[in-house]
């Protein structure tokens, strides 16, 4: 029987995907407890956003399968996709204006049970 995957998606977060992706690369393929310890000690905004999504994915798994435990979970994949961009006016000198892009991202976390369990 194939392993069941549990996922959680958080959309439209105002954070640049290029700033969040390095944090996601660190926690990919780690156990859940190790990944959460890494994210709690990482000072980036992306770490907070990924940890919220990861907690949601694990709680989804625990609510669906009552035999699972947090120590049995492993982070299979963390995907950071680009979302829409907010265009804002940025006032400049001499009456001019620039367009400021506020980038958004979508975070998808997929967890499943460890192979050895």
N, CA, C and O atoms as CSV, one atom per row, in Angstrom:
chain,resi,resn,atom,element,x,y,z
A,1,UNK,N,N,0.841,-1.182,0.000
A,1,UNK,CA,C,0.000,0.000,0.000
A,1,UNK,C,C,0.889,1.248,0.000
A,1,UNK,O,O,1.897,1.300,0.705
A,2,UNK,N,N,0.510,2.238,-0.786
A,2,UNK,CA,C,1.295,3.467,-0.897
A,2,UNK,C,C,1.139,4.305,0.375
A,2,UNK,O,O,0.099,4.291,1.034
A,3,UNK,N,N,2.201,5.029,0.691
A,3,UNK,CA,C,2.161,5.910,1.852
A,3,UNK,C,C,1.209,7.068,1.595
A,3,UNK,O,O,1.157,7.608,0.490
A,4,UNK,N,N,0.471,7.437,2.605
A,4,UNK,CA,C,-0.460,8.551,2.497
A,4,UNK,C,C,0.287,9.844,2.789
A,4,UNK,O,O,1.053,9.928,3.748
A,5,UNK,N,N,0.057,10.846,1.955
A,5,UNK,CA,C,0.674,12.153,2.158
A,5,UNK,C,C,-0.368,13.115,2.697
A,5,UNK,O,O,-1.538,13.062,2.320
A,6,UNK,N,N,0.068,13.985,3.576
A,6,UNK,CA,C,-0.803,14.996,4.159
A,6,UNK,C,C,-0.198,16.350,3.826
A,6,UNK,O,O,1.011,16.547,3.943
A,7,UNK,N,N,-1.047,17.280,3.410
A,7,UNK,CA,C,-0.494,18.571,3.012
A,7,UNK,C,C,-1.326,19.721,3.543
A,7,UNK,O,O,-2.485,19.572,3.931
A,8,UNK,N,N,-0.684,20.864,3.542
A,8,UNK,CA,C,-1.328,22.108,3.930
A,8,UNK,C,C,-0.811,23.201,3.001
A,8,UNK,O,O,0.373,23.243,2.665
A,9,UNK,N,N,-1.720,24.083,2.593
A,9,UNK,CA,C,-1.366,25.166,1.682
A,9,UNK,C,C,-1.769,26.494,2.318
A,9,UNK,O,O,-2.899,26.658,2.779
A,10,UNK,N,N,-0.842,27.426,2.334
A,10,UNK,CA,C,-1.133,28.786,2.779
A,10,UNK,C,C,-0.886,29.701,1.590
A,10,UNK,O,O,0.194,29.695,1.000
A,11,UNK,N,N,-1.905,30.492,1.246
A,11,UNK,CA,C,-1.808,31.314,0.043
A,11,UNK,C,C,-1.805,32.806,0.372
A,11,UNK,O,O,-2.247,33.232,1.439
A,12,UNK,N,N,-1.302,33.568,-0.563
A,12,UNK,CA,C,-1.328,35.032,-0.546
A,12,UNK,C,C,-0.623,35.627,0.674
A,12,UNK,O,O,-1.145,36.532,1.325
A,13,UNK,N,N,0.570,35.107,0.975
A,13,UNK,CA,C,1.374,35.657,2.059
A,13,UNK,C,C,2.263,36.760,1.494
A,13,UNK,O,O,2.923,36.566,0.473
A,14,UNK,N,N,2.281,37.901,2.146
A,14,UNK,CA,C,3.084,39.008,1.642
A,14,UNK,C,C,4.523,38.815,2.107
A,14,UNK,O,O,4.954,39.343,3.132
A,15,UNK,N,N,5.239,38.041,1.312
A,15,UNK,CA,C,6.663,37.782,1.509
A,15,UNK,C,C,7.220,37.369,0.157
A,15,UNK,O,O,6.572,36.633,-0.587
A,16,UNK,N,N,8.387,37.828,-0.153
A,16,UNK,CA,C,8.986,37.513,-1.436
A,16,UNK,C,C,9.380,36.035,-1.489
A,16,UNK,O,O,10.020,35.539,-0.562
A,17,UNK,N,N,9.010,35.327,-2.551
A,17,UNK,CA,C,9.365,33.911,-2.649
A,17,UNK,C,C,10.874,33.672,-2.625
A,17,UNK,O,O,11.331,32.643,-2.127
A,18,UNK,N,N,11.647,34.614,-3.159
A,18,UNK,CA,C,13.099,34.436,-3.176
A,18,UNK,C,C,13.706,34.517,-1.771
A,18,UNK,O,O,14.791,33.986,-1.535
A,19,UNK,N,N,13.018,35.173,-0.845
A,19,UNK,CA,C,13.505,35.248,0.529
A,19,UNK,C,C,13.052,34.046,1.356
A,19,UNK,O,O,13.699,33.691,2.341
A,20,UNK,N,N,11.945,33.420,0.959
A,20,UNK,CA,C,11.401,32.299,1.723
A,20,UNK,C,C,12.022,30.970,1.280
A,20,UNK,O,O,12.155,30.056,2.094
A,21,UNK,N,N,12.400,30.850,0.019
A,21,UNK,CA,C,12.918,29.577,-0.515
A,21,UNK,C,C,14.172,29.043,0.192
A,21,UNK,O,O,14.254,27.835,0.413
A,22,UNK,N,N,15.153,29.884,0.558
A,22,UNK,CA,C,16.309,29.321,1.267
A,22,UNK,C,C,15.954,28.663,2.598
A,22,UNK,O,O,16.578,27.674,2.982
A,23,UNK,N,N,14.971,29.194,3.297
A,23,UNK,CA,C,14.529,28.599,4.564
A,23,UNK,C,C,13.853,27.255,4.289
A,23,UNK,O,O,14.039,26.297,5.040
A,24,UNK,N,N,13.073,27.188,3.219
A,24,UNK,CA,C,12.389,25.944,2.865
A,24,UNK,C,C,13.398,24.860,2.493
A,24,UNK,O,O,13.188,23.683,2.783
A,25,UNK,N,N,14.484,25.262,1.855
A,25,UNK,CA,C,15.514,24.301,1.448
A,25,UNK,C,C,16.183,23.652,2.660
A,25,UNK,O,O,16.591,22.492,2.600
A,26,UNK,N,N,16.293,24.399,3.756
A,26,UNK,CA,C,16.943,23.890,4.962
A,26,UNK,C,C,16.123,22.765,5.608
A,26,UNK,O,O,16.694,21.773,6.060
A,27,UNK,N,N,14.792,22.907,5.658
A,27,UNK,CA,C,13.965,21.957,6.410
A,27,UNK,C,C,13.423,20.802,5.571
A,27,UNK,O,O,12.814,19.881,6.116
A,28,UNK,N,N,13.632,20.835,4.268
A,28,UNK,CA,C,13.122,19.770,3.410
A,28,UNK,C,C,13.816,18.449,3.740
A,28,UNK,O,O,15.030,18.425,3.943
A,29,UNK,N,N,13.061,17.353,3.797
A,29,UNK,CA,C,13.535,15.985,4.061
A,29,UNK,C,C,14.072,15.793,5.479
A,29,UNK,O,O,14.883,14.897,5.712
A,30,UNK,N,N,13.635,16.614,6.422
A,30,UNK,CA,C,14.009,16.446,7.826
A,30,UNK,C,C,12.797,15.896,8.587
A,30,UNK,O,O,11.668,15.952,8.099
A,31,UNK,N,N,13.046,15.370,9.775
A,31,UNK,CA,C,11.928,14.949,10.607
A,31,UNK,C,C,11.188,16.198,11.097
A,31,UNK,O,O,11.748,17.294,11.126
A,32,UNK,N,N,9.931,16.014,11.476
A,32,UNK,CA,C,9.104,17.160,11.870
A,32,UNK,C,C,9.689,17.869,13.084
A,32,UNK,O,O,9.765,19.098,13.099
A,33,UNK,N,N,10.105,17.116,14.103
A,33,UNK,CA,C,10.628,17.753,15.311
A,33,UNK,C,C,11.923,18.510,15.034
A,33,UNK,O,O,12.139,19.593,15.578
A,34,UNK,N,N,12.782,17.948,14.195
A,34,UNK,CA,C,14.032,18.620,13.835
A,34,UNK,C,C,13.754,19.877,13.012
A,34,UNK,O,O,14.388,20.911,13.220
A,35,UNK,N,N,12.804,19.786,12.076
A,35,UNK,CA,C,12.456,20.933,11.241
A,35,UNK,C,C,11.872,22.068,12.070
A,35,UNK,O,O,12.187,23.235,11.838
A,36,UNK,N,N,11.021,21.729,13.036
A,36,UNK,CA,C,10.431,22.782,13.876
A,36,UNK,C,C,11.499,23.435,14.761
A,36,UNK,O,O,11.444,24.641,15.005
A,37,UNK,N,N,12.465,22.652,15.238
A,37,UNK,CA,C,13.549,23.225,16.043
A,37,UNK,C,C,14.384,24.191,15.203
A,37,UNK,O,O,14.793,25.248,15.684
A,38,UNK,N,N,14.633,23.821,13.951
A,38,UNK,CA,C,15.395,24.697,13.056
A,38,UNK,C,C,14.618,25.984,12.795
A,38,UNK,O,O,15.187,27.074,12.847
A,39,UNK,N,N,13.315,25.861,12.514
A,39,UNK,CA,C,12.506,27.039,12.184
A,39,UNK,C,C,12.343,27.975,13.376
A,39,UNK,O,O,12.298,29.193,13.204
A,40,UNK,N,N,12.253,27.419,14.587
A,40,UNK,CA,C,12.111,28.266,15.775
A,40,UNK,C,C,13.366,29.098,16.036
A,40,UNK,O,O,13.285,30.182,16.614
A,41,UNK,N,N,14.528,28.592,15.608
A,41,UNK,CA,C,15.785,29.296,15.842
A,41,UNK,C,C,16.268,30.073,14.625
A,41,UNK,O,O,17.386,30.588,14.624
A,42,UNK,N,N,15.443,30.161,13.594
A,42,UNK,CA,C,15.793,30.937,12.407
A,42,UNK,C,C,15.069,32.279,12.488
A,42,UNK,O,O,13.849,32.298,12.651
A,43,UNK,N,N,15.777,33.398,12.378
A,43,UNK,CA,C,15.154,34.699,12.609
A,43,UNK,C,C,14.359,35.268,11.423
A,43,UNK,O,O,13.819,36.369,11.532
A,44,UNK,N,N,14.275,34.555,10.307
A,44,UNK,CA,C,13.603,35.100,9.123
A,44,UNK,C,C,12.084,35.077,9.268
A,44,UNK,O,O,11.526,34.262,10.002
A,45,UNK,N,N,11.439,35.976,8.561
A,45,UNK,CA,C,9.977,35.990,8.506
A,45,UNK,C,C,9.467,34.715,7.836
A,45,UNK,O,O,8.436,34.170,8.231
A,46,UNK,N,N,10.183,34.249,6.835
A,46,UNK,CA,C,9.797,33.037,6.124
A,46,UNK,C,C,9.750,31.819,7.031
A,46,UNK,O,O,8.943,30.915,6.816
A,47,UNK,N,N,10.611,31.788,8.044
A,47,UNK,CA,C,10.623,30.665,8.984
A,47,UNK,C,C,9.318,30.609,9.770
A,47,UNK,O,O,8.778,29.527,10.003
A,48,UNK,N,N,8.813,31.763,10.177
A,48,UNK,CA,C,7.529,31.793,10.900
A,48,UNK,C,C,6.388,31.331,10.006
A,48,UNK,O,O,5.514,30.584,10.445
A,49,UNK,N,N,6.396,31.773,8.753
A,49,UNK,CA,C,5.327,31.406,7.828
A,49,UNK,C,C,5.353,29.917,7.511
A,49,UNK,O,O,4.304,29.275,7.459
A,50,UNK,N,N,6.538,29.367,7.301
A,50,UNK,CA,C,6.651,27.937,6.997
A,50,UNK,C,C,6.273,27.100,8.208
A,50,UNK,O,O,5.643,26.053,8.056
A,51,UNK,N,N,6.646,27.540,9.417
A,51,UNK,CA,C,6.317,26.757,10.609
A,51,UNK,C,C,4.807,26.700,10.836
A,51,UNK,O,O,4.290,25.665,11.257
A,52,UNK,N,N,4.097,27.786,10.567
A,52,UNK,CA,C,2.635,27.772,10.692
A,52,UNK,C,C,2.013,26.777,9.733
A,52,UNK,O,O,1.118,26.019,10.108
A,53,UNK,N,N,2.488,26.779,8.494
A,53,UNK,CA,C,1.952,25.868,7.495
A,53,UNK,C,C,2.309,24.426,7.836
A,53,UNK,O,O,1.504,23.520,7.622
A,54,UNK,N,N,3.510,24.208,8.365
A,54,UNK,CA,C,3.933,22.861,8.727
A,54,UNK,C,C,3.120,22.327,9.906
A,54,UNK,O,O,2.744,21.155,9.916
A,55,UNK,N,N,2.848,23.170,10.890
A,55,UNK,CA,C,2.000,22.749,12.012
A,55,UNK,C,C,0.614,22.359,11.527
A,55,UNK,O,O,0.024,21.399,12.022
A,56,UNK,N,N,0.101,23.097,10.568
A,56,UNK,CA,C,-1.210,22.798,10.008
A,56,UNK,C,C,-1.210,21.460,9.280
A,56,UNK,O,O,-2.160,20.687,9.403
A,57,UNK,N,N,-0.149,21.180,8.520
A,57,UNK,CA,C,-0.061,19.914,7.791
A,57,UNK,C,C,-0.001,18.736,8.751
A,57,UNK,O,O,-0.643,17.713,8.515
A,58,UNK,N,N,0.762,18.869,9.831
A,58,UNK,CA,C,0.872,17.782,10.804
A,58,UNK,C,C,-0.429,17.604,11.560
A,58,UNK,O,O,-0.826,16.473,11.843
A,59,UNK,N,N,-1.106,18.701,11.894
A,59,UNK,CA,C,-2.396,18.559,12.580
A,59,UNK,C,C,-3.441,17.933,11.658
A,59,UNK,O,O,-4.321,17.209,12.124
A,60,UNK,N,N,-3.350,18.209,10.343
A,60,UNK,CA,C,-4.223,17.523,9.388
A,60,UNK,C,C,-3.958,16.026,9.419
A,60,UNK,O,O,-4.893,15.225,9.426
A,61,UNK,N,N,-2.692,15.651,9.438
A,61,UNK,CA,C,-2.332,14.232,9.457
A,61,UNK,C,C,-2.811,13.551,10.733
A,61,UNK,O,O,-3.329,12.436,10.693
A,62,UNK,N,N,-2.633,14.233,11.875
A,62,UNK,CA,C,-3.036,13.637,13.151
A,62,UNK,C,C,-4.546,13.526,13.280
A,62,UNK,O,O,-5.043,12.612,13.937
A,63,UNK,N,N,-5.281,14.438,12.665
A,63,UNK,CA,C,-6.741,14.362,12.754
A,63,UNK,C,C,-7.309,13.289,11.824
A,63,UNK,O,O,-8.354,12.707,12.115
A,64,UNK,N,N,-6.621,13.025,10.704
A,64,UNK,CA,C,-7.100,12.005,9.773
A,64,UNK,C,C,-6.721,10.609,10.257
A,64,UNK,O,O,-7.559,9.707,10.271
A,65,UNK,N,N,-5.461,10.428,10.654
A,65,UNK,CA,C,-4.968,9.121,11.083
A,65,UNK,C,C,-4.630,9.197,12.569
A,65,UNK,O,O,-3.634,9.811,12.951
A,66,UNK,N,N,-5.453,8.576,13.400
A,66,UNK,CA,C,-5.293,8.668,14.858
A,66,UNK,C,C,-4.097,7.867,15.371
A,66,UNK,O,O,-3.674,8.071,16.509
A,67,UNK,N,N,-3.538,6.955,14.557
A,67,UNK,CA,C,-2.408,6.144,15.015
A,67,UNK,C,C,-1.074,6.865,14.885
A,67,UNK,O,O,-0.064,6.385,15.400
A,68,UNK,N,N,-1.054,7.992,14.217
A,68,UNK,CA,C,0.195,8.738,14.013
A,68,UNK,C,C,0.557,9.552,15.246
A,68,UNK,O,O,-0.278,9.837,16.105
A,69,UNK,N,N,1.837,9.916,15.299
A,69,UNK,CA,C,2.354,10.785,16.347
A,69,UNK,C,C,3.281,11.798,15.678
A,69,UNK,O,O,3.764,11.553,14.573
A,70,UNK,N,N,3.533,12.920,16.325
A,70,UNK,CA,C,4.395,13.957,15.737
A,70,UNK,C,C,5.809,13.443,15.480
A,70,UNK,O,O,6.462,13.873,14.530
A,71,UNK,N,N,6.283,12.527,16.321
A,71,UNK,CA,C,7.644,12.003,16.151
A,71,UNK,C,C,7.762,11.088,14.939
A,71,UNK,O,O,8.871,10.827,14.473
A,72,UNK,N,N,6.640,10.597,14.421
A,72,UNK,CA,C,6.648,9.708,13.257
A,72,UNK,C,C,6.666,10.465,11.937
A,72,UNK,O,O,6.858,9.860,10.883
A,73,UNK,N,N,6.468,11.775,11.978
A,73,UNK,CA,C,6.278,12.546,10.752
A,73,UNK,C,C,7.611,13.048,10.197
A,73,UNK,O,O,8.542,13.360,10.941
A,74,UNK,N,N,7.670,13.116,8.863
A,74,UNK,CA,C,8.834,13.647,8.170
A,74,UNK,C,C,8.337,14.630,7.106
A,74,UNK,O,O,7.288,14.417,6.499
A,75,UNK,N,N,9.094,15.699,6.886
A,75,UNK,CA,C,8.731,16.702,5.889
A,75,UNK,C,C,9.169,16.178,4.529
A,75,UNK,O,O,10.365,16.092,4.252
A,76,UNK,N,N,8.217,15.833,3.688
A,76,UNK,CA,C,8.553,15.290,2.378
A,76,UNK,C,C,8.932,16.402,1.408
A,76,UNK,O,O,9.916,16.288,0.678
A,77,UNK,N,N,8.147,17.478,1.402
A,77,UNK,CA,C,8.409,18.542,0.443
A,77,UNK,C,C,7.881,19.870,0.973
A,77,UNK,O,O,6.861,19.920,1.660
A,78,UNK,N,N,8.583,20.929,0.647
A,78,UNK,CA,C,8.146,22.297,0.936
A,78,UNK,C,C,8.282,23.073,-0.366
A,78,UNK,O,O,9.385,23.246,-0.885
A,79,UNK,N,N,7.144,23.543,-0.892
A,79,UNK,CA,C,7.164,24.280,-2.153
A,79,UNK,C,C,6.770,25.726,-1.901
A,79,UNK,O,O,5.794,26.005,-1.205
A,80,UNK,N,N,7.535,26.634,-2.471
A,80,UNK,CA,C,7.252,28.062,-2.376
A,80,UNK,C,C,6.958,28.544,-3.788
A,80,UNK,O,O,7.861,28.639,-4.619
A,81,UNK,N,N,5.695,28.846,-4.057
A,81,UNK,CA,C,5.287,29.310,-5.378
A,81,UNK,C,C,5.041,30.810,-5.348
A,81,UNK,O,O,4.724,31.385,-4.307
A,82,UNK,N,N,5.192,31.421,-6.496
A,82,UNK,CA,C,4.986,32.863,-6.594
A,82,UNK,C,C,3.506,33.177,-6.722
A,82,UNK,O,O,2.791,32.519,-7.477
A,83,UNK,N,N,3.047,34.172,-5.994
A,83,UNK,CA,C,1.665,34.609,-6.062
A,83,UNK,C,C,1.567,35.901,-6.847
A,83,UNK,O,O,2.524,36.304,-7.509
A,84,UNK,N,N,0.421,36.551,-6.778
A,84,UNK,CA,C,0.268,37.823,-7.471
A,84,UNK,C,C,1.099,38.922,-6.803
A,84,UNK,O,O,1.564,38.772,-5.673
A,85,UNK,N,N,1.267,40.006,-7.516
A,85,UNK,CA,C,2.040,41.125,-6.987
A,85,UNK,C,C,1.125,42.321,-6.785
A,85,UNK,O,O,0.328,42.663,-7.658
A,86,UNK,N,N,1.246,42.947,-5.632
A,86,UNK,CA,C,0.520,44.186,-5.378
A,86,UNK,C,C,1.334,45.328,-5.955
A,86,UNK,O,O,2.530,45.441,-5.688
A,87,UNK,N,N,0.701,46.164,-6.734
A,87,UNK,CA,C,1.393,47.318,-7.323
A,87,UNK,C,C,1.026,48.554,-6.506
A,87,UNK,O,O,-0.148,48.907,-6.389
A,88,UNK,N,N,2.028,49.197,-5.949
A,88,UNK,CA,C,1.822,50.371,-5.113
A,88,UNK,C,C,2.609,51.546,-5.678
A,88,UNK,O,O,3.664,51.367,-6.287
A,89,UNK,N,N,2.085,52.746,-5.469
A,89,UNK,CA,C,2.737,53.956,-5.931
A,89,UNK,C,C,3.817,54.359,-4.938
A,89,UNK,O,O,3.586,54.384,-3.729
A,90,UNK,N,N,4.981,54.670,-5.450
A,90,UNK,CA,C,6.122,55.048,-4.626
A,90,UNK,C,C,6.533,56.453,-5.036
A,90,UNK,O,O,7.105,56.639,-6.110
A,91,UNK,N,N,6.251,57.435,-4.205
A,91,UNK,CA,C,6.524,58.831,-4.513
A,91,UNK,C,C,8.027,59.097,-4.529
A,91,UNK,O,O,8.757,58.689,-3.626
A,92,UNK,N,N,8.467,59.787,-5.573
A,92,UNK,CA,C,9.878,60.073,-5.753
A,92,UNK,C,C,10.084,61.587,-5.832
A,92,UNK,O,O,9.136,62.359,-5.684
A,93,UNK,N,N,11.305,61.992,-6.061
A,93,UNK,CA,C,11.645,63.406,-6.089
A,93,UNK,C,C,11.079,64.083,-7.337
A,93,UNK,O,O,10.830,63.437,-8.355
A,94,UNK,N,N,10.885,65.377,-7.234
A,94,UNK,CA,C,10.457,66.237,-8.345
A,94,UNK,C,C,9.108,65.812,-8.931
A,94,UNK,O,O,8.887,65.924,-10.137
A,95,UNK,N,N,8.210,65.324,-8.072
A,95,UNK,CA,C,6.854,65.014,-8.516
A,95,UNK,C,C,6.720,63.734,-9.317
A,95,UNK,O,O,5.676,63.494,-9.923
A,96,UNK,N,N,7.732,62.926,-9.334
A,96,UNK,CA,C,7.674,61.682,-10.097
A,96,UNK,C,C,7.185,60.543,-9.205
A,96,UNK,O,O,7.065,60.686,-7.989
A,97,UNK,N,N,6.906,59.411,-9.846
A,97,UNK,CA,C,6.446,58.243,-9.092
A,97,UNK,C,C,7.007,56.977,-9.720
A,97,UNK,O,O,7.197,56.905,-10.934
A,98,UNK,N,N,7.265,55.998,-8.897
A,98,UNK,CA,C,7.677,54.675,-9.348
A,98,UNK,C,C,6.626,53.674,-8.895
A,98,UNK,O,O,5.785,53.969,-8.045
A,99,UNK,N,N,6.692,52.495,-9.476
A,99,UNK,CA,C,5.796,51.418,-9.069
A,99,UNK,C,C,6.577,50.501,-8.142
A,99,UNK,O,O,7.638,49.994,-8.508
A,100,UNK,N,N,6.048,50.290,-6.938
A,100,UNK,CA,C,6.649,49.355,-6.005
A,100,UNK,C,C,5.850,48.062,-6.053
A,100,UNK,O,O,4.627,48.083,-5.909
A,101,UNK,N,N,6.524,46.943,-6.254
A,101,UNK,CA,C,5.864,45.645,-6.304
A,101,UNK,C,C,6.004,44.954,-4.953
A,101,UNK,O,O,7.113,44.713,-4.475
A,102,UNK,N,N,4.867,44.641,-4.347
A,102,UNK,CA,C,4.883,43.871,-3.108
A,102,UNK,C,C,4.571,42.439,-3.495
A,102,UNK,O,O,3.441,42.111,-3.856
A,103,UNK,N,N,5.582,41.593,-3.415
A,103,UNK,CA,C,5.441,40.217,-3.892
A,103,UNK,C,C,4.759,39.335,-2.861
A,103,UNK,O,O,4.901,39.538,-1.655
A,104,UNK,N,N,4.007,38.343,-3.362
A,104,UNK,CA,C,3.328,37.376,-2.509
A,104,UNK,C,C,3.808,35.976,-2.852
A,104,UNK,O,O,4.349,35.730,-3.930
A,105,UNK,N,N,3.598,35.062,-1.909
A,105,UNK,CA,C,3.968,33.675,-2.167
A,105,UNK,C,C,2.902,32.735,-1.620
A,105,UNK,O,O,2.121,33.092,-0.738
A,106,UNK,N,N,2.894,31.532,-2.168
A,106,UNK,CA,C,2.043,30.444,-1.698
A,106,UNK,C,C,2.974,29.366,-1.153
A,106,UNK,O,O,3.926,28.969,-1.826
A,107,UNK,N,N,2.704,28.890,0.066
A,107,UNK,CA,C,3.540,27.865,0.691
A,107,UNK,C,C,2.751,26.562,0.761
A,107,UNK,O,O,1.626,26.538,1.261
A,108,UNK,N,N,3.340,25.484,0.260
A,108,UNK,CA,C,2.738,24.151,0.333
A,108,UNK,C,C,3.713,23.236,1.071
A,108,UNK,O,O,4.878,23.115,0.691
A,109,UNK,N,N,3.218,22.592,2.137
A,109,UNK,CA,C,4.041,21.664,2.905
A,109,UNK,C,C,3.396,20.289,2.829
A,109,UNK,O,O,2.203,20.139,3.093
A,110,UNK,N,N,4.191,19.282,2.465
A,110,UNK,CA,C,3.718,17.905,2.387
A,110,UNK,C,C,4.496,17.081,3.396
A,110,UNK,O,O,5.727,17.059,3.370
A,111,UNK,N,N,3.774,16.396,4.292
A,111,UNK,CA,C,4.394,15.528,5.279
A,111,UNK,C,C,3.842,14.113,5.119
A,111,UNK,O,O,2.737,13.919,4.612
A,112,UNK,N,N,4.624,13.132,5.557
A,112,UNK,CA,C,4.124,11.772,5.621
A,112,UNK,C,C,4.853,11.020,6.714
A,112,UNK,O,O,5.708,11.580,7.400
A,113,UNK,N,N,4.516,9.749,6.878
A,113,UNK,CA,C,5.084,8.923,7.926
A,113,UNK,C,C,6.511,8.511,7.559
A,113,UNK,O,O,6.821,8.310,6.385
A,114,UNK,N,N,7.376,8.387,8.565
A,114,UNK,CA,C,8.746,7.943,8.331
A,114,UNK,C,C,8.736,6.533,7.762
A,114,UNK,O,O,7.827,5.752,8.042
A,115,UNK,N,N,9.750,6.206,6.960
A,115,UNK,CA,C,9.820,4.887,6.333
A,115,UNK,C,C,10.061,3.778,7.344
A,115,UNK,O,O,9.496,2.694,7.200
A,116,UNK,N,N,10.863,4.006,8.339
A,116,UNK,CA,C,11.222,2.969,9.297
A,116,UNK,C,C,10.141,2.622,10.299
A,116,UNK,O,O,10.262,1.620,11.005
A,117,UNK,N,N,9.088,3.421,10.382
A,117,UNK,CA,C,8.035,3.205,11.387
A,117,UNK,C,C,7.053,2.147,10.952
A,117,UNK,O,O,6.108,1.845,11.681
